[in-house]
Amino acid sequence: MGLWTLLEGCLLLTNALAILNEDRFLAPRGWSFSEFSGGTAKSFKGQLIGLIYATQYMRVPLILLNTICIIVKLVSG
C-alpha cells in the first residue's frame, strides 16, 4: 500500500461524505445540523456532523481533485 492508494482512499471517503443528503438521509436519523448547533456540538456525533457539512461545502475542490485523480490514473495506467 503506497501513498497514492492512501490518498485515493481518503478522496473516496470524502466523496462519500459529500454526497449525503440532509433531507433524505441525515435528518430522519437525527443527524441534522440544526439539532447540533447548540452546546452538544462538542460531542463525537456533533463533530462528525460538522465534518459532513464541511465536506459538503468543499464540493468544487473535490471535483478538481477527482479530475486530477482520473487524469493521473489514465496517464499512469
mmCIF file of the N, C-alpha and C atoms, coordinates in Angstrom:
data_MODEL
# 
_entry.id   MODEL 
# 
loop_
_atom_site.group_PDB 
_atom_site.id 
_atom_site.type_symbol 
_atom_site.label_atom_id 
_atom_site.label_alt_id 
_atom_site.label_comp_id 
_atom_site.label_asym_id 
_atom_site.label_entity_id 
_atom_site.label_seq_id 
_atom_site.pdbx_PDB_ins_code 
_atom_site.Cartn_x 
_atom_site.Cartn_y 
_atom_site.Cartn_z 
_atom_site.occupancy 
_atom_site.B_iso_or_equiv 
_atom_site.pdbx_formal_charge 
_atom_site.auth_seq_id 
_atom_site.auth_comp_id 
_atom_site.auth_asym_id 
_atom_site.auth_atom_id 
_atom_site.pdbx_PDB_model_num 
ATOM 1   N N  . MET A 1 1  ? 0.850   -1.180 0.000   1.00 0.00 ? 1  MET A N  1 
ATOM 2   C CA . MET A 1 1  ? 0.000   0.000  0.000   1.00 0.00 ? 1  MET A CA 1 
ATOM 3   C C  . MET A 1 1  ? 0.888   1.233  0.000   1.00 0.00 ? 1  MET A C  1 
ATOM 4   N N  . GLY A 1 2  ? 0.736   2.022  -1.000  1.00 0.00 ? 2  GLY A N  1 
ATOM 5   C CA . GLY A 1 2  ? 1.548   3.214  -1.117  1.00 0.00 ? 2  GLY A CA 1 
ATOM 6   C C  . GLY A 1 2  ? 0.796   4.465  -0.719  1.00 0.00 ? 2  GLY A C  1 
ATOM 7   N N  . LEU A 1 3  ? 1.496   5.549  -0.848  1.00 0.00 ? 3  LEU A N  1 
ATOM 8   C CA . LEU A 1 3  ? 0.912   6.848  -0.503  1.00 0.00 ? 3  LEU A CA 1 
ATOM 9   C C  . LEU A 1 3  ? -0.249  7.184  -1.440  1.00 0.00 ? 3  LEU A C  1 
ATOM 10  N N  . TRP A 1 4  ? -0.096  6.834  -2.725  1.00 0.00 ? 4  TRP A N  1 
ATOM 11  C CA . TRP A 1 4  ? -1.146  7.140  -3.698  1.00 0.00 ? 4  TRP A CA 1 
ATOM 12  C C  . TRP A 1 4  ? -2.444  6.397  -3.339  1.00 0.00 ? 4  TRP A C  1 
ATOM 13  N N  . THR A 1 5  ? -2.335  5.144  -2.927  1.00 0.00 ? 5  THR A N  1 
ATOM 14  C CA . THR A 1 5  ? -3.506  4.366  -2.539  1.00 0.00 ? 5  THR A CA 1 
ATOM 15  C C  . THR A 1 5  ? -4.176  4.972  -1.311  1.00 0.00 ? 5  THR A C  1 
ATOM 16  N N  . LEU A 1 6  ? -3.394  5.434  -0.370  1.00 0.00 ? 6  LEU A N  1 
ATOM 17  C CA . LEU A 1 6  ? -3.939  6.078  0.826   1.00 0.00 ? 6  LEU A CA 1 
ATOM 18  C C  . LEU A 1 6  ? -4.670  7.375  0.463   1.00 0.00 ? 6  LEU A C  1 
ATOM 19  N N  . LEU A 1 7  ? -4.085  8.164  -0.432  1.00 0.00 ? 7  LEU A N  1 
ATOM 20  C CA . LEU A 1 7  ? -4.729  9.411  -0.864  1.00 0.00 ? 7  LEU A CA 1 
ATOM 21  C C  . LEU A 1 7  ? -6.023  9.129  -1.620  1.00 0.00 ? 7  LEU A C  1 
ATOM 22  N N  . GLU A 1 8  ? -6.030  8.085  -2.437  1.00 0.00 ? 8  GLU A N  1 
ATOM 23  C CA . GLU A 1 8  ? -7.251  7.718  -3.142  1.00 0.00 ? 8  GLU A CA 1 
ATOM 24  C C  . GLU A 1 8  ? -8.343  7.277  -2.170  1.00 0.00 ? 8  GLU A C  1 
ATOM 25  N N  . GLY A 1 9  ? -7.970  6.541  -1.153  1.00 0.00 ? 9  GLY A N  1 
ATOM 26  C CA . GLY A 1 9  ? -8.941  6.121  -0.146  1.00 0.00 ? 9  GLY A CA 1 
ATOM 27  C C  . GLY A 1 9  ? -9.538  7.300  0.595   1.00 0.00 ? 9  GLY A C  1 
ATOM 28  N N  . CYS A 1 10 ? -8.699  8.266  0.943   1.00 0.00 ? 10 CYS A N  1 
ATOM 29  C CA . CYS A 1 10 ? -9.200  9.480  1.617   1.00 0.00 ? 10 CYS A CA 1 
ATOM 30  C C  . CYS A 1 10 ? -10.124 10.264 0.701   1.00 0.00 ? 10 CYS A C  1 
ATOM 31  N N  . LEU A 1 11 ? -9.786  10.319 -0.585  1.00 0.00 ? 11 LEU A N  1 
ATOM 32  C CA . LEU A 1 11 ? -10.626 11.021 -1.552  1.00 0.00 ? 11 LEU A CA 1 
ATOM 33  C C  . LEU A 1 11 ? -11.977 10.326 -1.703  1.00 0.00 ? 11 LEU A C  1 
ATOM 34  N N  . LEU A 1 12 ? -11.985 9.004  -1.731  1.00 0.00 ? 12 LEU A N  1 
ATOM 35  C CA . LEU A 1 12 ? -13.246 8.263  -1.823  1.00 0.00 ? 12 LEU A CA 1 
ATOM 36  C C  . LEU A 1 12 ? -14.108 8.462  -0.576  1.00 0.00 ? 12 LEU A C  1 
ATOM 37  N N  . LEU A 1 13 ? -13.497 8.478  0.588   1.00 0.00 ? 13 LEU A N  1 
ATOM 38  C CA . LEU A 1 13 ? -14.242 8.716  1.826   1.00 0.00 ? 13 LEU A CA 1 
ATOM 39  C C  . LEU A 1 13 ? -14.825 10.129 1.852   1.00 0.00 ? 13 LEU A C  1 
ATOM 40  N N  . THR A 1 14 ? -14.056 11.092 1.395   1.00 0.00 ? 14 THR A N  1 
ATOM 41  C CA . THR A 1 14 ? -14.541 12.473 1.338   1.00 0.00 ? 14 THR A CA 1 
ATOM 42  C C  . THR A 1 14 ? -15.694 12.603 0.352   1.00 0.00 ? 14 THR A C  1 
ATOM 43  N N  . ASN A 1 15 ? -15.589 11.903 -0.787  1.00 0.00 ? 15 ASN A N  1 
ATOM 44  C CA . ASN A 1 15 ? -16.697 11.906 -1.746  1.00 0.00 ? 15 ASN A CA 1 
ATOM 45  C C  . ASN A 1 15 ? -17.950 11.294 -1.141  1.00 0.00 ? 15 ASN A C  1 
ATOM 46  N N  . ALA A 1 16 ? -17.782 10.225 -0.374  1.00 0.00 ? 16 ALA A N  1 
ATOM 47  C CA . ALA A 1 16 ? -18.934 9.572  0.255   1.00 0.00 ? 16 ALA A CA 1 
ATOM 48  C C  . ALA A 1 16 ? -19.617 10.499 1.252   1.00 0.00 ? 16 ALA A C  1 
ATOM 49  N N  . LEU A 1 17 ? -18.847 11.258 2.002   1.00 0.00 ? 17 LEU A N  1 
ATOM 50  C CA . LEU A 1 17 ? -19.437 12.197 2.963   1.00 0.00 ? 17 LEU A CA 1 
ATOM 51  C C  . LEU A 1 17 ? -20.092 13.381 2.260   1.00 0.00 ? 17 LEU A C  1 
ATOM 52  N N  . ALA A 1 18 ? -19.550 13.788 1.117   1.00 0.00 ? 18 ALA A N  1 
ATOM 53  C CA . ALA A 1 18 ? -20.055 14.975 0.434   1.00 0.00 ? 18 ALA A CA 1 
ATOM 54  C C  . ALA A 1 18 ? -21.401 14.739 -0.235  1.00 0.00 ? 18 ALA A C  1 
ATOM 55  N N  . ILE A 1 19 ? -21.728 13.498 -0.567  1.00 0.00 ? 19 ILE A N  1 
ATOM 56  C CA . ILE A 1 19 ? -22.981 13.259 -1.284  1.00 0.00 ? 19 ILE A CA 1 
ATOM 57  C C  . ILE A 1 19 ? -24.154 12.932 -0.366  1.00 0.00 ? 19 ILE A C  1 
ATOM 58  N N  . LEU A 1 20 ? -23.928 12.890 0.946   1.00 0.00 ? 20 LEU A N  1 
ATOM 59  C CA . LEU A 1 20 ? -25.035 12.604 1.863   1.00 0.00 ? 20 LEU A CA 1 
ATOM 60  C C  . LEU A 1 20 ? -26.029 13.762 1.854   1.00 0.00 ? 20 LEU A C  1 
ATOM 61  N N  . ASN A 1 21 ? -27.292 13.442 1.672   1.00 0.00 ? 21 ASN A N  1 
ATOM 62  C CA . ASN A 1 21 ? -28.339 14.445 1.611   1.00 0.00 ? 21 ASN A CA 1 
ATOM 63  C C  . ASN A 1 21 ? -28.961 14.611 2.998   1.00 0.00 ? 21 ASN A C  1 
ATOM 64  N N  . GLU A 1 22 ? -29.109 15.854 3.420   1.00 0.00 ? 22 GLU A N  1 
ATOM 65  C CA . GLU A 1 22 ? -29.654 16.091 4.757   1.00 0.00 ? 22 GLU A CA 1 
ATOM 66  C C  . GLU A 1 22 ? -31.118 15.700 4.855   1.00 0.00 ? 22 GLU A C  1 
ATOM 67  N N  . ASP A 1 23 ? -31.919 16.060 3.872   1.00 0.00 ? 23 ASP A N  1 
ATOM 68  C CA . ASP A 1 23 ? -33.359 15.803 3.951   1.00 0.00 ? 23 ASP A CA 1 
ATOM 69  C C  . ASP A 1 23 ? -33.684 14.314 3.860   1.00 0.00 ? 23 ASP A C  1 
ATOM 70  N N  . ARG A 1 24 ? -32.985 13.585 3.022   1.00 0.00 ? 24 ARG A N  1 
ATOM 71  C CA . ARG A 1 24 ? -33.317 12.177 2.813   1.00 0.00 ? 24 ARG A CA 1 
ATOM 72  C C  . ARG A 1 24 ? -32.606 11.236 3.766   1.00 0.00 ? 24 ARG A C  1 
ATOM 73  N N  . PHE A 1 25 ? -31.390 11.566 4.153   1.00 0.00 ? 25 PHE A N  1 
ATOM 74  C CA . PHE A 1 25 ? -30.600 10.608 4.920   1.00 0.00 ? 25 PHE A CA 1 
ATOM 75  C C  . PHE A 1 25 ? -30.288 11.064 6.343   1.00 0.00 ? 25 PHE A C  1 
ATOM 76  N N  . LEU A 1 26 ? -29.825 12.286 6.500   1.00 0.00 ? 26 LEU A N  1 
ATOM 77  C CA . LEU A 1 26 ? -29.338 12.726 7.809   1.00 0.00 ? 26 LEU A CA 1 
ATOM 78  C C  . LEU A 1 26 ? -30.454 13.099 8.778   1.00 0.00 ? 26 LEU A C  1 
ATOM 79  N N  . ALA A 1 27 ? -31.417 13.877 8.339   1.00 0.00 ? 27 ALA A N  1 
ATOM 80  C CA . ALA A 1 27 ? -32.479 14.352 9.241   1.00 0.00 ? 27 ALA A CA 1 
ATOM 81  C C  . ALA A 1 27 ? -33.345 13.220 9.800   1.00 0.00 ? 27 ALA A C  1 
ATOM 82  N N  . PRO A 1 28 ? -33.765 12.222 9.003   1.00 0.00 ? 28 PRO A N  1 
ATOM 83  C CA . PRO A 1 28 ? -34.569 11.143 9.599   1.00 0.00 ? 28 PRO A CA 1 
ATOM 84  C C  . PRO A 1 28 ? -33.826 10.331 10.662  1.00 0.00 ? 28 PRO A C  1 
ATOM 85  N N  . ARG A 1 29 ? -32.513 10.349 10.641  1.00 0.00 ? 29 ARG A N  1 
ATOM 86  C CA . ARG A 1 29 ? -31.725 9.600  11.615  1.00 0.00 ? 29 ARG A CA 1 
ATOM 87  C C  . ARG A 1 29 ? -31.271 10.460 12.791  1.00 0.00 ? 29 ARG A C  1 
ATOM 88  N N  . GLY A 1 30 ? -31.702 11.714 12.815  1.00 0.00 ? 30 GLY A N  1 
ATOM 89  C CA . GLY A 1 30 ? -31.340 12.601 13.909  1.00 0.00 ? 30 GLY A CA 1 
ATOM 90  C C  . GLY A 1 30 ? -29.955 13.212 13.766  1.00 0.00 ? 30 GLY A C  1 
ATOM 91  N N  . TRP A 1 31 ? -29.438 13.278 12.540  1.00 0.00 ? 31 TRP A N  1 
ATOM 92  C CA . TRP A 1 31 ? -28.102 13.814 12.306  1.00 0.00 ? 31 TRP A CA 1 
ATOM 93  C C  . TRP A 1 31 ? -28.163 15.171 11.609  1.00 0.00 ? 31 TRP A C  1 
ATOM 94  N N  . SER A 1 32 ? -29.211 15.918 11.828  1.00 0.00 ? 32 SER A N  1 
ATOM 95  C CA . SER A 1 32 ? -29.363 17.223 11.201  1.00 0.00 ? 32 SER A CA 1 
ATOM 96  C C  . SER A 1 32 ? -28.450 18.236 11.885  1.00 0.00 ? 32 SER A C  1 
ATOM 97  N N  . PHE A 1 33 ? -27.930 19.169 11.117  1.00 0.00 ? 33 PHE A N  1 
ATOM 98  C CA . PHE A 1 33 ? -27.018 20.167 11.666  1.00 0.00 ? 33 PHE A CA 1 
ATOM 99  C C  . PHE A 1 33 ? -27.756 21.129 12.597  1.00 0.00 ? 33 PHE A C  1 
ATOM 100 N N  . SER A 1 34 ? -29.033 21.355 12.345  1.00 0.00 ? 34 SER A N  1 
ATOM 101 C CA . SER A 1 34 ? -29.795 22.279 13.195  1.00 0.00 ? 34 SER A CA 1 
ATOM 102 C C  . SER A 1 34 ? -29.995 21.713 14.604  1.00 0.00 ? 34 SER A C  1 
ATOM 103 N N  . GLU A 1 35 ? -29.981 20.393 14.742  1.00 0.00 ? 35 GLU A N  1 
ATOM 104 C CA . GLU A 1 35 ? -30.143 19.788 16.060  1.00 0.00 ? 35 GLU A CA 1 
ATOM 105 C C  . GLU A 1 35 ? -28.870 19.904 16.901  1.00 0.00 ? 35 GLU A C  1 
ATOM 106 N N  . PHE A 1 36 ? -27.731 20.059 16.263  1.00 0.00 ? 36 PHE A N  1 
ATOM 107 C CA . PHE A 1 36 ? -26.463 20.075 16.984  1.00 0.00 ? 36 PHE A CA 1 
ATOM 108 C C  . PHE A 1 36 ? -25.770 21.429 16.934  1.00 0.00 ? 36 PHE A C  1 
ATOM 109 N N  . SER A 1 37 ? -26.507 22.477 16.666  1.00 0.00 ? 37 SER A N  1 
ATOM 110 C CA . SER A 1 37 ? -25.893 23.801 16.639  1.00 0.00 ? 37 SER A CA 1 
ATOM 111 C C  . SER A 1 37 ? -25.740 24.390 18.044  1.00 0.00 ? 37 SER A C  1 
ATOM 112 N N  . GLY A 1 38 ? -26.315 23.731 19.023  1.00 0.00 ? 38 GLY A N  1 
ATOM 113 C CA . GLY A 1 38 ? -26.239 24.224 20.403  1.00 0.00 ? 38 GLY A CA 1 
ATOM 114 C C  . GLY A 1 38 ? -24.979 23.766 21.105  1.00 0.00 ? 38 GLY A C  1 
ATOM 115 N N  . GLY A 1 39 ? -25.112 23.422 22.359  1.00 0.00 ? 39 GLY A N  1 
ATOM 116 C CA . GLY A 1 39 ? -23.966 23.057 23.177  1.00 0.00 ? 39 GLY A CA 1 
ATOM 117 C C  . GLY A 1 39 ? -23.468 21.643 22.983  1.00 0.00 ? 39 GLY A C  1 
ATOM 118 N N  . THR A 1 40 ? -24.209 20.804 22.266  1.00 0.00 ? 40 THR A N  1 
ATOM 119 C CA . THR A 1 40 ? -23.776 19.414 22.082  1.00 0.00 ? 40 THR A CA 1 
ATOM 120 C C  . THR A 1 40 ? -22.860 19.243 20.877  1.00 0.00 ? 40 THR A C  1 
ATOM 121 N N  . ALA A 1 41 ? -22.385 20.334 20.306  1.00 0.00 ? 41 ALA A N  1 
ATOM 122 C CA . ALA A 1 41 ? -21.509 20.240 19.135  1.00 0.00 ? 41 ALA A CA 1 
ATOM 123 C C  . ALA A 1 41 ? -20.120 19.731 19.519  1.00 0.00 ? 41 ALA A C  1 
ATOM 124 N N  . LYS A 1 42 ? -19.818 19.661 20.800  1.00 0.00 ? 42 LYS A N  1 
ATOM 125 C CA . LYS A 1 42 ? -18.511 19.175 21.241  1.00 0.00 ? 42 LYS A CA 1 
ATOM 126 C C  . LYS A 1 42 ? -18.452 17.648 21.322  1.00 0.00 ? 42 LYS A C  1 
ATOM 127 N N  . SER A 1 43 ? -19.591 16.988 21.238  1.00 0.00 ? 43 SER A N  1 
ATOM 128 C CA . SER A 1 43 ? -19.612 15.534 21.317  1.00 0.00 ? 43 SER A CA 1 
ATOM 129 C C  . SER A 1 43 ? -19.064 14.939 20.019  1.00 0.00 ? 43 SER A C  1 
ATOM 130 N N  . PHE A 1 44 ? -18.809 13.632 20.044  1.00 0.00 ? 44 PHE A N  1 
ATOM 131 C CA . PHE A 1 44 ? -18.283 12.962 18.852  1.00 0.00 ? 44 PHE A CA 1 
ATOM 132 C C  . PHE A 1 44 ? -19.284 13.030 17.703  1.00 0.00 ? 44 PHE A C  1 
ATOM 133 N N  . LYS A 1 45 ? -20.563 12.845 18.007  1.00 0.00 ? 45 LYS A N  1 
ATOM 134 C CA . LYS A 1 45 ? -21.598 12.907 16.979  1.00 0.00 ? 45 LYS A CA 1 
ATOM 135 C C  . LYS A 1 45 ? -21.689 14.319 16.394  1.00 0.00 ? 45 LYS A C  1 
ATOM 136 N N  . GLY A 1 46 ? -21.578 15.322 17.232  1.00 0.00 ? 46 GLY A N  1 
ATOM 137 C CA . GLY A 1 46 ? -21.592 16.695 16.750  1.00 0.00 ? 46 GLY A CA 1 
ATOM 138 C C  . GLY A 1 46 ? -20.389 17.015 15.884  1.00 0.00 ? 46 GLY A C  1 
ATOM 139 N N  . GLN A 1 47 ? -19.225 16.494 16.268  1.00 0.00 ? 47 GLN A N  1 
ATOM 140 C CA . GLN A 1 47 ? -18.016 16.703 15.459  1.00 0.00 ? 47 GLN A CA 1 
ATOM 141 C C  . GLN A 1 47 ? -18.140 16.005 14.107  1.00 0.00 ? 47 GLN A C  1 
ATOM 142 N N  . LEU A 1 48 ? -18.730 14.812 14.104  1.00 0.00 ? 48 LEU A N  1 
ATOM 143 C CA . LEU A 1 48 ? -18.910 14.070 12.854  1.00 0.00 ? 48 LEU A CA 1 
ATOM 144 C C  . LEU A 1 48 ? -19.891 14.782 11.928  1.00 0.00 ? 48 LEU A C  1 
ATOM 145 N N  . ILE A 1 49 ? -20.947 15.337 12.487  1.00 0.00 ? 49 ILE A N  1 
ATOM 146 C CA . ILE A 1 49 ? -21.905 16.099 11.682  1.00 0.00 ? 49 ILE A CA 1 
ATOM 147 C C  . ILE A 1 49 ? -21.240 17.348 11.113  1.00 0.00 ? 49 ILE A C  1 
ATOM 148 N N  . GLY A 1 50 ? -20.404 18.003 11.900  1.00 0.00 ? 50 GLY A N  1 
ATOM 149 C CA . GLY A 1 50 ? -19.653 19.148 11.395  1.00 0.00 ? 50 GLY A CA 1 
ATOM 150 C C  . GLY A 1 50 ? -18.722 18.768 10.262  1.00 0.00 ? 50 GLY A C  1 
ATOM 151 N N  . LEU A 1 51 ? -18.099 17.594 10.355  1.00 0.00 ? 51 LEU A N  1 
ATOM 152 C CA . LEU A 1 51 ? -17.230 17.109 9.283   1.00 0.00 ? 51 LEU A CA 1 
ATOM 153 C C  . LEU A 1 51 ? -18.022 16.844 8.012   1.00 0.00 ? 51 LEU A C  1 
ATOM 154 N N  . ILE A 1 52 ? -19.210 16.269 8.150   1.00 0.00 ? 52 ILE A N  1 
ATOM 155 C CA . ILE A 1 52 ? -20.053 16.006 6.984   1.00 0.00 ? 52 ILE A CA 1 
ATOM 156 C C  . ILE A 1 52 ? -20.425 17.313 6.289   1.00 0.00 ? 52 ILE A C  1 
ATOM 157 N N  . TYR A 1 53 ? -20.807 18.312 7.062   1.00 0.00 ? 53 TYR A N  1 
ATOM 158 C CA . TYR A 1 53 ? -21.186 19.591 6.459   1.00 0.00 ? 53 TYR A CA 1 
ATOM 159 C C  . TYR A 1 53 ? -19.983 20.332 5.881   1.00 0.00 ? 53 TYR A C  1 
ATOM 160 N N  . ALA A 1 54 ? -18.821 20.157 6.470   1.00 0.00 ? 54 ALA A N  1 
ATOM 161 C CA . ALA A 1 54 ? -17.617 20.780 5.909   1.00 0.00 ? 54 ALA A CA 1 
ATOM 162 C C  . ALA A 1 54 ? -17.268 20.173 4.555   1.00 0.00 ? 54 ALA A C  1 
ATOM 163 N N  . THR A 1 55 ? -17.420 18.865 4.429   1.00 0.00 ? 55 THR A N  1 
ATOM 164 C CA . THR A 1 55 ? -17.122 18.242 3.138   1.00 0.00 ? 55 THR A CA 1 
ATOM 165 C C  . THR A 1 55 ? -18.157 18.608 2.088   1.00 0.00 ? 55 THR A C  1 
ATOM 166 N N  . GLN A 1 56 ? -19.391 18.888 2.508   1.00 0.00 ? 56 GLN A N  1 
ATOM 167 C CA . GLN A 1 56 ? -20.394 19.288 1.531   1.00 0.00 ? 56 GLN A CA 1 
ATOM 168 C C  . GLN A 1 56 ? -20.114 20.683 0.974   1.00 0.00 ? 56 GLN A C  1 
ATOM 169 N N  . TYR A 1 57 ? -19.448 21.521 1.736   1.00 0.00 ? 57 TYR A N  1 
ATOM 170 C CA . TYR A 1 57 ? -19.087 22.843 1.236   1.00 0.00 ? 57 TYR A CA 1 
ATOM 171 C C  . TYR A 1 57 ? -17.835 22.803 0.360   1.00 0.00 ? 57 TYR A C  1 
ATOM 172 N N  . MET A 1 58 ? -17.105 21.713 0.396   1.00 0.00 ? 58 MET A N  1 
ATOM 173 C CA . MET A 1 58 ? -15.866 21.585 -0.379  1.00 0.00 ? 58 MET A CA 1 
ATOM 174 C C  . MET A 1 58 ? -16.092 20.828 -1.693  1.00 0.00 ? 58 MET A C  1 
ATOM 175 N N  . ARG A 1 59 ? -17.244 20.974 -2.289  1.00 0.00 ? 59 ARG A N  1 
ATOM 176 C CA . ARG A 1 59 ? -17.555 20.204 -3.498  1.00 0.00 ? 59 ARG A CA 1 
ATOM 177 C C  . ARG A 1 59 ? -16.728 20.627 -4.700  1.00 0.00 ? 59 ARG A C  1 
ATOM 178 N N  . VAL A 1 60 ? -16.478 21.904 -4.889  1.00 0.00 ? 60 VAL A N  1 
ATOM 179 C CA . VAL A 1 60 ? -15.692 22.350 -6.047  1.00 0.00 ? 60 VAL A CA 1 
ATOM 180 C C  . VAL A 1 60 ? -14.250 21.846 -5.957  1.00 0.00 ? 60 VAL A C  1 
ATOM 181 N N  . PRO A 1 61 ? -13.568 21.963 -4.811  1.00 0.00 ? 61 PRO A N  1 
ATOM 182 C CA . PRO A 1 61 ? -12.233 21.357 -4.740  1.00 0.00 ? 61 PRO A CA 1 
ATOM 183 C C  . PRO A 1 61 ? -12.263 19.837 -4.897  1.00 0.00 ? 61 PRO A C  1 
ATOM 184 N N  . LEU A 1 62 ? -13.332 19.193 -4.453  1.00 0.00 ? 62 LEU A N  1 
ATOM 185 C CA . LEU A 1 62 ? -13.442 17.751 -4.644  1.00 0.00 ? 62 LEU A CA 1 
ATOM 186 C C  . LEU A 1 62 ? -13.561 17.394 -6.119  1.00 0.00 ? 62 LEU A C  1 
ATOM 187 N N  . ILE A 1 63 ? -14.282 18.189 -6.867  1.00 0.00 ? 63 ILE A N  1 
ATOM 188 C CA . ILE A 1 63 ? -14.388 17.946 -8.308  1.00 0.00 ? 63 ILE A CA 1 
ATOM 189 C C  . ILE A 1 63 ? -13.010 18.063 -8.954  1.00 0.00 ? 63 ILE A C  1 
ATOM 190 N N  . LEU A 1 64 ? -12.251 19.073 -8.555  1.00 0.00 ? 64 LEU A N  1 
ATOM 191 C CA . LEU A 1 64 ? -10.903 19.245 -9.107  1.00 0.00 ? 64 LEU A CA 1 
ATOM 192 C C  . LEU A 1 64 ? -9.986  18.089 -8.708  1.00 0.00 ? 64 LEU A C  1 
ATOM 193 N N  . LEU A 1 65 ? -10.047 17.656 -7.463  1.00 0.00 ? 65 LEU A N  1 
ATOM 194 C CA . LEU A 1 65 ? -9.216  16.540 -7.019  1.00 0.00 ? 65 LEU A CA 1 
ATOM 195 C C  . LEU A 1 65 ? -9.596  15.239 -7.718  1.00 0.00 ? 65 LEU A C  1 
ATOM 196 N N  . ASN A 1 66 ? -10.887 15.028 -7.926  1.00 0.00 ? 66 ASN A N  1 
ATOM 197 C CA . ASN A 1 66 ? -11.328 13.845 -8.656  1.00 0.00 ? 66 ASN A CA 1 
ATOM 198 C C  . ASN A 1 66 ? -10.843 13.874 -10.102 1.00 0.00 ? 66 ASN A C  1 
ATOM 199 N N  . THR A 1 67 ? -10.879 15.040 -10.733 1.00 0.00 ? 67 THR A N  1 
ATOM 200 C CA . THR A 1 67 ? -10.404 15.175 -12.102 1.00 0.00 ? 67 THR A CA 1 
ATOM 201 C C  . THR A 1 67 ? -8.904  14.895 -12.189 1.00 0.00 ? 67 THR A C  1 
ATOM 202 N N  . ILE A 1 68 ? -8.143  15.426 -11.236 1.00 0.00 ? 68 ILE A N  1 
ATOM 203 C CA . ILE A 1 68 ? -6.705  15.164 -11.204 1.00 0.00 ? 68 ILE A CA 1 
ATOM 204 C C  . ILE A 1 68 ? -6.430  13.682 -11.006 1.00 0.00 ? 68 ILE A C  1 
ATOM 205 N N  . CYS A 1 69 ? -7.178  13.055 -10.131 1.00 0.00 ? 69 CYS A N  1 
ATOM 206 C CA . CYS A 1 69 ? -7.007  11.628 -9.866  1.00 0.00 ? 69 CYS A CA 1 
ATOM 207 C C  . CYS A 1 69 ? -7.306  10.799 -11.115 1.00 0.00 ? 69 CYS A C  1 
ATOM 208 N N  . ILE A 1 70 ? -8.355  11.146 -11.834 1.00 0.00 ? 70 ILE A N  1 
ATOM 209 C CA . ILE A 1 70 ? -8.703  10.429 -13.059 1.00 0.00 ? 70 ILE A CA 1 
ATOM 210 C C  . ILE A 1 70 ? -7.631  10.607 -14.117 1.00 0.00 ? 70 ILE A C  1 
ATOM 211 N N  . ILE A 1 71 ? -7.128  11.824 -14.255 1.00 0.00 ? 71 ILE A N  1 
ATOM 212 C CA . ILE A 1 71 ? -6.082  12.084 -15.272 1.00 0.00 ? 71 ILE A CA 1 
ATOM 213 C C  . ILE A 1 71 ? -4.815  11.320 -14.933 1.00 0.00 ? 71 ILE A C  1 
ATOM 214 N N  . VAL A 1 72 ? -4.426  11.307 -13.673 1.00 0.00 ? 72 VAL A N  1 
ATOM 215 C CA . VAL A 1 72 ? -3.221  10.578 -13.274 1.00 0.00 ? 72 VAL A CA 1 
ATOM 216 C C  . VAL A 1 72 ? -3.407  9.082  -13.523 1.00 0.00 ? 72 VAL A C  1 
ATOM 217 N N  . LYS A 1 73 ? -4.589  8.558  -13.227 1.00 0.00 ? 73 LYS A N  1 
ATOM 218 C CA . LYS A 1 73 ? -4.862  7.140  -13.468 1.00 0.00 ? 73 LYS A CA 1 
ATOM 219 C C  . LYS A 1 73 ? -4.822  6.821  -14.963 1.00 0.00 ? 73 LYS A C  1 
ATOM 220 N N  . LEU A 1 74 ? -5.339  7.722  -15.791 1.00 0.00 ? 74 LEU A N  1 
ATOM 221 C CA . LEU A 1 74 ? -5.327  7.494  -17.239 1.00 0.00 ? 74 LEU A CA 1 
ATOM 222 C C  . LEU A 1 74 ? -3.904  7.535  -17.797 1.00 0.00 ? 74 LEU A C  1 
ATOM 223 N N  . VAL A 1 75 ? -3.091  8.445  -17.301 1.00 0.00 ? 75 VAL A N  1 
ATOM 224 C CA . VAL A 1 75 ? -1.724  8.604  -17.802 1.00 0.00 ? 75 VAL A CA 1 
ATOM 225 C C  . VAL A 1 75 ? -0.819  7.468  -17.330 1.00 0.00 ? 75 VAL A C  1 
ATOM 226 N N  . SER A 1 76 ? -0.938  7.135  -16.039 1.00 0.00 ? 76 SER A N  1 
ATOM 227 C CA . SER A 1 76 ? -0.032  6.142  -15.468 1.00 0.00 ? 76 SER A CA 1 
ATOM 228 C C  . SER A 1 76 ? -0.477  4.701  -15.705 1.00 0.00 ? 76 SER A C  1 
ATOM 229 N N  . GLY A 1 77 ? -1.725  4.522  -16.005 1.00 0.00 ? 77 GLY A N  1 
ATOM 230 C CA . GLY A 1 77 ? -2.213  3.170  -16.300 1.00 0.00 ? 77 GLY A CA 1 
ATOM 231 C C  . GLY A 1 77 ? -2.773  2.558  -15.132 1.00 0.00 ? 77 GLY A C  1 
# 
